[in-house]
Amino acid sequence: MNRKNSIVAIIVGALAATIMFFKPLQYKAETTFFVPLTLLEKQISQNGIGFGSPVEVDAHVELMDSRTIGQLVEKRYGKATQYSVRRTRNGAVQIEVKSPAAETAAGAANAIIFLTDSVKQNMLRQNVGQSLEFVNERTSKLAQESEELREVLDSLRFEAQTDSLALAALLFQKERQYGSAVVEWTDAQRKQEELKGYLAAPAPKSYVISSAEVPSSPSGLPWWAAGILAAIIALASLWAFELMKK
């Protein structure tokens, strides 16, 4: 190994160390959690206890990676704070945040969980609210139809007292229509109460396994270690290049 290669490696190492020395520090914080139930039906039947299915986890991760959550994080912690989300092998979700400030990195990692929970619950409740609005309209319409059919039946029953044979077929038809309308109205009322229960149900929150703690040191290699590593890599590359030339 000649002196020239050593000088080149030292220069490369010095450049790398200088770049890393002036590069802004980055602190890394991580937090891990399990995604809660998403479907409100399951929340009611399971009293809000349980983890989300793989499909629910995928949807939760996509929401965390969405522009909606990204803008909330940027607004609160600044553009310099960046985060990534990934699933772990045991079905949990891990958030990794990098920021120039150690406290910001930890605070953002923990806050992203609750920001996502809040946005998701607002979306779900909005969806349930729209469904409830439709069911309310349908229930009112069915109640009106049932009342109108009941009035027709009362009138037909009164008239049938004098001419029962002539009105028997019509009376039978209206009774069947009234019975079907009442059943449908009852089902709509049941659905109405079910949706109201979903809106009143407490929103399940993510199950945090490990909260992010304030990192004590920056992430990545120290500037001097980066310089040494760069020098070693450069020296090894030059040595390999010389062997290939022989």
C-alpha positions in Angstrom: 0.0 0.0 0.0 1.7 3.2 -1.2 1.9 6.6 0.4 -0.2 8.2 -2.3 -3.2 6.0 -1.4 -2.7 6.8 2.3 -2.7 10.6 1.5 -5.9 10.2 -0.6 -7.6 8.2 2.2 -6.7 10.9 4.8 -8.1 13.6 2.6 -11.3 11.7 2.0 -11.6 11.1 5.8 -10.9 14.7 6.6 -13.6 15.9 4.1 -16.1 13.5 5.5 -15.3 14.5 9.1 -15.6 18.2 8.1 -19.0 17.7 6.4 -20.4 15.7 9.4 -19.0 18.3 11.8 -21.0 21.1 10.2 -24.1 19.0 9.5 -27.0 19.8 11.8 -27.4 17.3 14.6 -30.4 14.9 14.4 -32.0 13.3 17.4 -34.0 10.1 17.0 -36.9 8.9 19.1 -39.1 5.8 18.7 -42.4 4.7 20.1 -44.3 1.4 19.5 -48.0 0.7 19.9 -50.8 -1.6 18.9 -53.6 -0.3 16.7 -57.0 -0.3 18.5 -60.3 -1.5 17.0 -61.7 0.6 14.2 -65.1 -0.9 13.5 -67.6 0.6 15.8 -69.7 -2.6 15.9 -66.7 -4.4 17.4 -66.1 -1.7 19.9 -69.6 -2.1 21.2 -69.6 -5.9 21.3 -66.1 -6.1 22.8 -66.5 -3.1 25.2 -63.7 -1.3 23.3 -61.2 -4.1 24.2 -59.1 -5.6 21.5 -56.5 -4.9 18.8 -57.3 -4.1 15.2 -57.2 -6.7 12.4 -54.4 -6.6 9.8 -56.7 -4.7 7.5 -57.3 -2.1 10.2 -53.6 -1.9 11.0 -52.8 -1.2 7.3 -55.4 1.5 7.1 -54.1 3.1 10.3 -50.5 3.1 9.0 -51.7 4.7 5.7 -53.5 7.4 7.7 -50.3 8.0 9.7 -48.3 8.4 6.5 -51.0 10.6 4.9 -50.6 14.3 4.1 -53.2 15.1 6.7 -51.1 13.9 9.7 -47.9 15.1 8.0 -49.3 18.7 7.9 -50.4 18.5 11.5 -46.9 17.4 12.6 -45.2 20.0 10.4 -47.5 22.8 11.8 -46.8 21.8 15.4 -43.1 20.8 15.2 -41.7 22.4 12.1 -40.5 21.2 8.7 -37.2 19.9 10.2 -39.0 17.2 12.1 -39.5 14.1 10.0 -41.0 10.8 10.8 -41.5 7.3 9.4 -44.0 4.5 10.2 -43.5 0.8 9.9 -45.2 -2.4 11.1 -43.2 -4.8 13.3 -43.2 -8.5 13.0 -45.5 -9.0 15.9 -48.3 -6.8 14.4 -47.4 -3.6 16.3 -46.6 -0.3 14.7 -43.4 1.7 15.3 -42.9 5.4 14.7 -39.4 6.9 14.3 -39.0 10.6 14.5 -35.8 12.6 13.7 -35.5 16.2 14.7 -32.8 18.8 15.5 -34.0 19.0 19.1 -34.1 16.0 21.4 -37.2 17.1 23.2 -39.0 17.7 19.9 -38.2 14.2 18.6 -39.6 12.5 21.7 -42.6 14.8 21.9 -43.5 14.4 18.2 -43.2 10.6 18.4 -45.7 10.4 21.2 -48.0 13.0 19.8 -48.3 11.4 16.4 -50.1 8.4 18.0 -52.8 10.6 19.5 -53.1 12.9 16.5 -53.8 9.9 14.3 -56.3 8.5 16.8 -58.1 11.8 16.9 -58.3 12.2 13.1 -59.5 8.7 12.6 -62.2 8.9 15.2 -63.5 12.2 13.7 -63.6 10.4 10.3 -65.5 7.4 11.7 -67.9 9.6 13.6 -68.5 11.7 10.5 -69.3 8.5 8.6 -71.6 7.2 11.3 -73.3 10.6 11.5 -74.0 10.5 7.8 -75.5 7.0 8.1 -77.6 8.2 11.1 -78.9 11.1 9.1 -80.0 8.8 6.3 -81.6 6.3 8.8 -83.4 9.2 10.5 -85.0 10.3 7.2 -85.9 6.7 6.4 -87.4 6.1 9.8 -89.6 9.2 9.6 -90.8 8.2 6.1 -91.6 4.7 7.2 -93.4 6.0 10.3 -95.6 8.3 8.1 -96.3 5.4 5.6 -97.2 3.1 8.5 -99.6 5.7 10.0 -101.2 6.3 6.6 -101.7 2.5 6.0 -103.1 2.2 9.5 -105.7 4.9 8.8 -106.6 3.2 5.5 -107.0 -0.2 7.3 -109.2 1.4 10.0 -111.4 2.9 7.3 -111.6 -0.4 5.4 -112.4 -2.4 8.5 -115.3 0.0 9.2 -116.6 -0.3 5.6 -116.1 -4.1 5.7 -118.7 -4.4 8.4 -121.4 -3.7 5.8 -119.8 -5.2 2.7 -117.1 -7.6 3.9 -117.0 -9.8 0.8 -116.3 -6.9 -1.6 -113.6 -5.5 0.5 -112.0 -8.7 1.7 -109.3 -8.9 -0.9 -108.4 -5.2 -0.6 -108.4 -5.4 3.2 -106.1 -8.5 3.1 -103.7 -6.6 0.7 -103.5 -3.5 2.9 -103.0 -5.6 6.0 -100.0 -7.3 4.4 -98.6 -3.9 3.3 -99.1 -2.5 6.8 -97.4 -5.5 8.4 -94.4 -5.2 6.1 -94.2 -1.4 6.7 -94.3 -1.9 10.5 -91.5 -4.5 10.3 -89.4 -2.3 8.2 -90.1 0.7 10.5 -89.1 -1.3 13.5 -85.8 -2.4 11.9 -85.1 1.2 11.0 -85.7 2.3 14.6 -83.4 -0.5 15.8 -80.7 0.7 13.4 -81.3 4.2 14.5 -80.6 3.4 18.1 -77.6 1.3 17.2 -76.0 4.2 15.3 -76.8 6.5 18.2 -75.0 4.1 20.5 -71.9 4.1 18.2 -71.8 7.9 18.4 -72.0 7.8 22.2 -69.4 5.0 22.5 -66.0 6.0 24.0 -63.4 6.1 21.3 -60.7 3.4 21.8 -57.1 4.7 21.9 -53.9 3.1 20.6 -52.2 0.7 23.1 -48.8 2.2 23.6 -46.1 -0.5 24.3 -43.2 1.9 24.7 -43.3 5.6 24.8 -40.6 7.7 23.2 -38.0 9.1 25.6 -35.8 12.1 25.1 -32.6 10.9 23.4 -29.4 11.6 25.3 -27.2 11.9 22.2 -27.6 12.6 18.5 -28.3 9.7 16.1 -25.7 8.4 13.7 -21.9 8.3 13.8 -20.0 11.1 15.5 -18.1 13.4 13.1 -14.8 11.9 13.9 -16.0 8.3 13.5 -17.5 9.2 10.2 -14.1 10.6 9.1 -12.3 7.4 10.1 -14.9 5.2 8.4 -14.6 7.2 5.2 -10.9 7.0 5.2 -10.9 3.2 5.8 -13.4 2.7 2.9 -11.4 4.9 0.6 -8.2 3.1 1.5 -9.9 -0.3 0.9 -11.3 0.9 -2.4 -8.0 2.1 -3.7 -6.3 -1.1 -2.6 -8.9 -3.2 -4.4 -8.5 -1.0 -7.5 -4.8 -1.6 -7.6 -5.3 -5.4 -7.2 -7.7 -5.4 -10.2 -5.1 -3.5 -12.3 -2.4 -6.2 -11.7 
